[in-house]
């Protein structure tokens, strides 16, 4: 089922056959450097467990560009505990996580198109008040992309994510109307 499309970009819900793309991307050290970790590659079984569980809160999607499957994005509404931790009260706050798995498509502006399209979708269709992300502070390329899309750094979340055996600081970044 298609969520949205924007010119050459299409985002649709994850389908059974997409497991092979996720396994390919999530076993590539270049992708794993910032997403999941190079010490944590995925095979088809691990993809099934992580991405195809029916009780997940996230809406998991595939990104296509010019008809080619190139990446992954998910969105979810923050629970009350996470909203409180981040300092939000009576707002509808959504989070997203994404990556372009086909490295030939990096540094071509596609991430900016993807993130701005997701912002529009979450604001218009889901009626989000705010959208947040928490990239690792060392993920400079992603942070620049998010800032270009209108996200602002709010605060550092110390030791937020265990990545390759080391707790990494992350930025809480937000977009609001």
ChimeraX commands (.cxc) that place a marker at each C-alpha (Angstrom):
marker #1 position 0.00,0.00,0.00 radius 0.5
marker #1 position 1.43,3.35,-1.04 radius 0.5
marker #1 position 1.74,6.03,1.65 radius 0.5
marker #1 position 2.81,8.88,-0.60 radius 0.5
marker #1 position 4.80,9.76,-3.66 radius 0.5
marker #1 position 6.67,12.88,-4.68 radius 0.5
marker #1 position 7.90,13.08,-8.27 radius 0.5
marker #1 position 10.45,10.24,-8.56 radius 0.5
marker #1 position 10.11,9.14,-4.93 radius 0.5
marker #1 position 7.54,6.65,-3.67 radius 0.5
marker #1 position 7.03,5.38,-0.11 radius 0.5
marker #1 position 4.95,2.27,0.43 radius 0.5
marker #1 position 4.33,-0.09,3.32 radius 0.5
marker #1 position 6.71,-3.00,3.76 radius 0.5
marker #1 position 5.73,-6.18,1.90 radius 0.5
marker #1 position 6.86,-9.80,2.37 radius 0.5
marker #1 position 9.26,-9.73,-0.60 radius 0.5
marker #1 position 11.11,-6.72,0.80 radius 0.5
marker #1 position 13.00,-8.91,3.27 radius 0.5
marker #1 position 15.74,-9.55,0.70 radius 0.5
marker #1 position 16.40,-5.81,0.30 radius 0.5
marker #1 position 16.60,-5.28,4.06 radius 0.5
marker #1 position 18.94,-8.25,4.49 radius 0.5
marker #1 position 21.18,-6.91,1.70 radius 0.5
marker #1 position 21.35,-3.39,3.12 radius 0.5
marker #1 position 21.67,-4.43,6.74 radius 0.5
marker #1 position 24.65,-6.63,6.00 radius 0.5
marker #1 position 26.52,-3.79,4.21 radius 0.5
marker #1 position 29.15,-2.24,6.54 radius 0.5
marker #1 position 28.62,1.20,4.95 radius 0.5
marker #1 position 24.95,1.18,5.95 radius 0.5
marker #1 position 25.61,-0.45,9.32 radius 0.5
marker #1 position 28.16,2.21,10.29 radius 0.5
marker #1 position 25.28,4.39,11.52 radius 0.5
marker #1 position 22.26,2.05,11.49 radius 0.5
marker #1 position 22.35,-1.00,13.78 radius 0.5
marker #1 position 26.18,-1.33,13.79 radius 0.5
marker #1 position 28.79,-3.17,11.75 radius 0.5
marker #1 position 28.95,-5.79,14.49 radius 0.5
marker #1 position 25.23,-6.48,14.04 radius 0.5
marker #1 position 24.59,-7.64,10.45 radius 0.5
marker #1 position 21.18,-8.99,9.52 radius 0.5
marker #1 position 20.32,-12.18,7.66 radius 0.5
marker #1 position 16.81,-13.10,6.44 radius 0.5
marker #1 position 15.81,-14.60,9.80 radius 0.5
marker #1 position 16.91,-11.53,11.73 radius 0.5
marker #1 position 15.09,-9.27,9.24 radius 0.5
marker #1 position 11.91,-11.31,9.76 radius 0.5
marker #1 position 12.17,-10.98,13.54 radius 0.5
marker #1 position 13.01,-7.27,13.52 radius 0.5
marker #1 position 10.85,-5.94,10.69 radius 0.5
marker #1 position 7.90,-8.28,10.23 radius 0.5
marker #1 position 6.58,-8.65,13.80 radius 0.5
marker #1 position 2.88,-7.80,13.82 radius 0.5
marker #1 position 2.80,-6.18,17.26 radius 0.5
marker #1 position 5.17,-3.34,16.38 radius 0.5
marker #1 position 4.10,0.26,16.88 radius 0.5
marker #1 position 6.12,1.46,13.89 radius 0.5
marker #1 position 4.71,1.80,10.40 radius 0.5
marker #1 position 7.49,0.27,8.32 radius 0.5
marker #1 position 7.96,1.38,4.73 radius 0.5
marker #1 position 10.11,0.90,1.65 radius 0.5
marker #1 position 11.51,3.82,-0.33 radius 0.5
marker #1 position 11.59,3.64,-4.11 radius 0.5
marker #1 position 13.31,6.14,-6.35 radius 0.5
marker #1 position 12.73,6.17,-10.09 radius 0.5
marker #1 position 11.13,2.72,-9.73 radius 0.5
marker #1 position 14.07,1.15,-7.87 radius 0.5
marker #1 position 13.87,0.00,-4.25 radius 0.5
marker #1 position 16.60,1.99,-2.46 radius 0.5
marker #1 position 15.81,2.38,1.22 radius 0.5
marker #1 position 13.71,2.14,4.32 radius 0.5
marker #1 position 11.75,4.53,6.52 radius 0.5
marker #1 position 9.53,4.02,9.53 radius 0.5
marker #1 position 7.37,6.33,11.59 radius 0.5
marker #1 position 5.65,5.97,14.93 radius 0.5
marker #1 position 3.78,8.00,17.50 radius 0.5
marker #1 position 5.83,8.60,20.64 radius 0.5
marker #1 position 4.45,7.00,23.78 radius 0.5
marker #1 position 3.77,9.10,26.88 radius 0.5
marker #1 position 6.96,7.97,28.64 radius 0.5
marker #1 position 9.19,8.99,25.72 radius 0.5
marker #1 position 7.34,12.29,25.29 radius 0.5
marker #1 position 7.89,13.06,28.97 radius 0.5
marker #1 position 11.58,12.12,28.71 radius 0.5
marker #1 position 11.96,14.49,25.73 radius 0.5
marker #1 position 10.00,17.29,27.43 radius 0.5
marker #1 position 6.75,17.17,25.42 radius 0.5
marker #1 position 3.36,17.16,27.08 radius 0.5
marker #1 position 0.00,17.44,25.34 radius 0.5
marker #1 position 1.15,17.12,21.75 radius 0.5
marker #1 position 1.02,14.49,19.05 radius 0.5
marker #1 position 4.71,13.75,18.50 radius 0.5
marker #1 position 5.93,11.35,15.83 radius 0.5
marker #1 position 9.38,9.91,15.32 radius 0.5
marker #1 position 11.02,8.62,12.17 radius 0.5
marker #1 position 14.03,6.47,11.36 radius 0.5
marker #1 position 15.34,6.00,7.85 radius 0.5
marker #1 position 18.26,5.01,5.70 radius 0.5
marker #1 position 19.10,4.76,2.05 radius 0.5
marker #1 position 20.42,1.24,1.66 radius 0.5
marker #1 position 21.66,1.56,-1.91 radius 0.5
marker #1 position 24.89,3.49,-1.43 radius 0.5
marker #1 position 24.98,4.55,-5.11 radius 0.5
marker #1 position 22.01,6.77,-4.17 radius 0.5
marker #1 position 23.82,8.58,-1.35 radius 0.5
marker #1 position 24.74,12.26,-1.70 radius 0.5
marker #1 position 22.18,12.88,-4.45 radius 0.5
marker #1 position 19.61,14.84,-2.42 radius 0.5
marker #1 position 17.22,11.89,-2.17 radius 0.5
marker #1 position 17.36,11.85,1.64 radius 0.5
marker #1 position 16.20,15.48,1.67 radius 0.5
marker #1 position 13.30,14.66,-0.64 radius 0.5
marker #1 position 12.41,11.66,1.53 radius 0.5
marker #1 position 12.51,13.53,4.84 radius 0.5
marker #1 position 10.61,16.58,3.58 radius 0.5
marker #1 position 7.97,14.29,2.04 radius 0.5
marker #1 position 7.60,12.39,5.33 radius 0.5
marker #1 position 7.30,15.69,7.22 radius 0.5
marker #1 position 4.44,16.74,4.94 radius 0.5
marker #1 position 2.76,13.33,5.30 radius 0.5
marker #1 position 2.99,13.34,9.10 radius 0.5
marker #1 position 1.73,16.92,9.43 radius 0.5
marker #1 position -1.10,16.61,6.93 radius 0.5
marker #1 position -2.23,12.99,7.22 radius 0.5
marker #1 position -1.32,12.07,10.82 radius 0.5
marker #1 position -1.88,15.59,12.22 radius 0.5
marker #1 position 1.48,15.56,14.01 radius 0.5
marker #1 position 2.34,18.60,16.13 radius 0.5
marker #1 position 6.05,17.74,16.16 radius 0.5
marker #1 position 8.35,15.27,14.50 radius 0.5
marker #1 position 11.54,14.08,16.17 radius 0.5
marker #1 position 14.65,12.12,15.29 radius 0.5
marker #1 position 17.64,11.06,17.37 radius 0.5
marker #1 position 20.67,10.57,15.11 radius 0.5
marker #1 position 24.04,9.80,16.63 radius 0.5
marker #1 position 25.98,13.03,17.13 radius 0.5
marker #1 position 28.77,11.66,14.91 radius 0.5
marker #1 position 26.40,11.08,11.95 radius 0.5
marker #1 position 27.21,14.45,10.38 radius 0.5
marker #1 position 25.81,13.68,6.93 radius 0.5
marker #1 position 22.38,12.71,8.30 radius 0.5
marker #1 position 22.28,15.70,10.66 radius 0.5
marker #1 position 23.03,18.09,7.78 radius 0.5
marker #1 position 20.21,16.50,5.77 radius 0.5
marker #1 position 17.75,16.85,8.65 radius 0.5
marker #1 position 18.74,20.47,9.27 radius 0.5
marker #1 position 18.27,21.20,5.57 radius 0.5
marker #1 position 14.73,19.82,5.96 radius 0.5
marker #1 position 13.95,22.17,8.86 radius 0.5
marker #1 position 14.86,20.05,11.89 radius 0.5
marker #1 position 16.58,21.82,14.78 radius 0.5
marker #1 position 18.92,20.35,17.36 radius 0.5
marker #1 position 17.19,20.45,20.75 radius 0.5
marker #1 position 19.55,18.67,23.12 radius 0.5
marker #1 position 22.13,15.92,23.35 radius 0.5
marker #1 position 20.82,12.60,24.63 radius 0.5
marker #1 position 23.92,11.21,26.38 radius 0.5
marker #1 position 24.75,7.52,25.97 radius 0.5
marker #1 position 21.48,7.05,24.07 radius 0.5
marker #1 position 22.34,4.18,21.75 radius 0.5
marker #1 position 24.54,1.14,22.16 radius 0.5
marker #1 position 26.35,0.95,18.84 radius 0.5
marker #1 position 29.26,-1.37,18.11 radius 0.5
marker #1 position 29.84,-1.93,21.81 radius 0.5
marker #1 position 29.99,1.76,22.73 radius 0.5
marker #1 position 27.20,3.96,24.03 radius 0.5
marker #1 position 26.82,6.84,21.58 radius 0.5
marker #1 position 25.41,10.29,22.26 radius 0.5
marker #1 position 22.51,11.26,20.01 radius 0.5
marker #1 position 20.94,14.56,19.12 radius 0.5
marker #1 position 17.27,15.05,19.83 radius 0.5
marker #1 position 16.19,16.93,16.72 radius 0.5
marker #1 position 12.70,18.27,16.13 radius 0.5
marker #1 position 10.52,19.77,13.47 radius 0.5
marker #1 position 7.37,21.60,14.37 radius 0.5
marker #1 position 4.89,23.68,12.44 radius 0.5
marker link #1:1,2 radius 0.2
marker link #1:2,3 radius 0.2
marker link #1:3,4 radius 0.2
marker link #1:4,5 radius 0.2
marker link #1:5,6 radius 0.2
marker link #1:6,7 radius 0.2
marker link #1:7,8 radius 0.2
marker link #1:8,9 radius 0.2
marker link #1:9,10 radius 0.2
marker link #1:10,11 radius 0.2
marker link #1:11,12 radius 0.2
marker link #1:12,13 radius 0.2
marker link #1:13,14 radius 0.2
marker link #1:14,15 radius 0.2
marker link #1:15,16 radius 0.2
marker link #1:16,17 radius 0.2
marker link #1:17,18 radius 0.2
marker link #1:18,19 radius 0.2
marker link #1:19,20 radius 0.2
marker link #1:20,21 radius 0.2
marker link #1:21,22 radius 0.2
marker link #1:22,23 radius 0.2
marker link #1:23,24 radius 0.2
marker link #1:24,25 radius 0.2
marker link #1:25,26 radius 0.2
marker link #1:26,27 radius 0.2
marker link #1:27,28 radius 0.2
marker link #1:28,29 radius 0.2
marker link #1:29,30 radius 0.2
marker link #1:30,31 radius 0.2
marker link #1:31,32 radius 0.2
marker link #1:32,33 radius 0.2
marker link #1:33,34 radius 0.2
marker link #1:34,35 radius 0.2
marker link #1:35,36 radius 0.2
marker link #1:36,37 radius 0.2
marker link #1:37,38 radius 0.2
marker link #1:38,39 radius 0.2
marker link #1:39,40 radius 0.2
marker link #1:40,41 radius 0.2
marker link #1:41,42 radius 0.2
marker link #1:42,43 radius 0.2
marker link #1:43,44 radius 0.2
marker link #1:44,45 radius 0.2
marker link #1:45,46 radius 0.2
marker link #1:46,47 radius 0.2
marker link #1:47,48 radius 0.2
marker link #1:48,49 radius 0.2
marker link #1:49,50 radius 0.2
marker link #1:50,51 radius 0.2
marker link #1:51,52 radius 0.2
marker link #1:52,53 radius 0.2
marker link #1:53,54 radius 0.2
marker link #1:54,55 radius 0.2
marker link #1:55,56 radius 0.2
marker link #1:56,57 radius 0.2
marker link #1:57,58 radius 0.2
marker link #1:58,59 radius 0.2
marker link #1:59,60 radius 0.2
marker link #1:60,61 radius 0.2
marker link #1:61,62 radius 0.2
marker link #1:62,63 radius 0.2
marker link #1:63,64 radius 0.2
marker link #1:64,65 radius 0.2
marker link #1:65,66 radius 0.2
marker link #1:66,67 radius 0.2
marker link #1:67,68 radius 0.2
marker link #1:68,69 radius 0.2
marker link #1:69,70 radius 0.2
marker link #1:70,71 radius 0.2
marker link #1:71,72 radius 0.2
marker link #1:72,73 radius 0.2
marker link #1:73,74 radius 0.2
marker link #1:74,75 radius 0.2
marker link #1:75,76 radius 0.2
marker link #1:76,77 radius 0.2
marker link #1:77,78 radius 0.2
marker link #1:78,79 radius 0.2
marker link #1:79,80 radius 0.2
marker link #1:80,81 radius 0.2
marker link #1:81,82 radius 0.2
marker link #1:82,83 radius 0.2
marker link #1:83,84 radius 0.2
marker link #1:84,85 radius 0.2
marker link #1:85,86 radius 0.2
marker link #1:86,87 radius 0.2
marker link #1:87,88 radius 0.2
marker link #1:88,89 radius 0.2
marker link #1:89,90 radius 0.2
marker link #1:90,91 radius 0.2
marker link #1:91,92 radius 0.2
marker link #1:92,93 radius 0.2
marker link #1:93,94 radius 0.2
marker link #1:94,95 radius 0.2
marker link #1:95,96 radius 0.2
marker link #1:96,97 radius 0.2
marker link #1:97,98 radius 0.2
marker link #1:98,99 radius 0.2
marker link #1:99,100 radius 0.2
marker link #1:100,101 radius 0.2
marker link #1:101,102 radius 0.2
marker link #1:102,103 radius 0.2
marker link #1:103,104 radius 0.2
marker link #1:104,105 radius 0.2
marker link #1:105,106 radius 0.2
marker link #1:106,107 radius 0.2
marker link #1:107,108 radius 0.2
marker link #1:108,109 radius 0.2
marker link #1:109,110 radius 0.2
marker link #1:110,111 radius 0.2
marker link #1:111,112 radius 0.2
marker link #1:112,113 radius 0.2
marker link #1:113,114 radius 0.2
marker link #1:114,115 radius 0.2
marker link #1:115,116 radius 0.2
marker link #1:116,117 radius 0.2
marker link #1:117,118 radius 0.2
marker link #1:118,119 radius 0.2
marker link #1:119,120 radius 0.2
marker link #1:120,121 radius 0.2
marker link #1:121,122 radius 0.2
marker link #1:122,123 radius 0.2
marker link #1:123,124 radius 0.2
marker link #1:124,125 radius 0.2
marker link #1:125,126 radius 0.2
marker link #1:126,127 radius 0.2
marker link #1:127,128 radius 0.2
marker link #1:128,129 radius 0.2
marker link #1:129,130 radius 0.2
marker link #1:130,131 radius 0.2
marker link #1:131,132 radius 0.2
marker link #1:132,133 radius 0.2
marker link #1:133,134 radius 0.2
marker link #1:134,135 radius 0.2
marker link #1:135,136 radius 0.2
marker link #1:136,137 radius 0.2
marker link #1:137,138 radius 0.2
marker link #1:138,139 radius 0.2
marker link #1:139,140 radius 0.2
marker link #1:140,141 radius 0.2
marker link #1:141,142 radius 0.2
marker link #1:142,143 radius 0.2
marker link #1:143,144 radius 0.2
marker link #1:144,145 radius 0.2
marker link #1:145,146 radius 0.2
marker link #1:146,147 radius 0.2
marker link #1:147,148 radius 0.2
marker link #1:148,149 radius 0.2
marker link #1:149,150 radius 0.2
marker link #1:150,151 radius 0.2
marker link #1:151,152 radius 0.2
marker link #1:152,153 radius 0.2
marker link #1:153,154 radius 0.2
marker link #1:154,155 radius 0.2
marker link #1:155,156 radius 0.2
marker link #1:156,157 radius 0.2
marker link #1:157,158 radius 0.2
marker link #1:158,159 radius 0.2
marker link #1:159,160 radius 0.2
marker link #1:160,161 radius 0.2
marker link #1:161,162 radius 0.2
marker link #1:162,163 radius 0.2
marker link #1:163,164 radius 0.2
marker link #1:164,165 radius 0.2
marker link #1:165,166 radius 0.2
marker link #1:166,167 radius 0.2
marker link #1:167,168 radius 0.2
marker link #1:168,169 radius 0.2
marker link #1:169,170 radius 0.2
marker link #1:170,171 radius 0.2
marker link #1:171,172 radius 0.2
marker link #1:172,173 radius 0.2
marker link #1:173,174 radius 0.2
marker link #1:174,175 radius 0.2
marker link #1:175,176 radius 0.2
marker link #1:176,177 radius 0.2
view
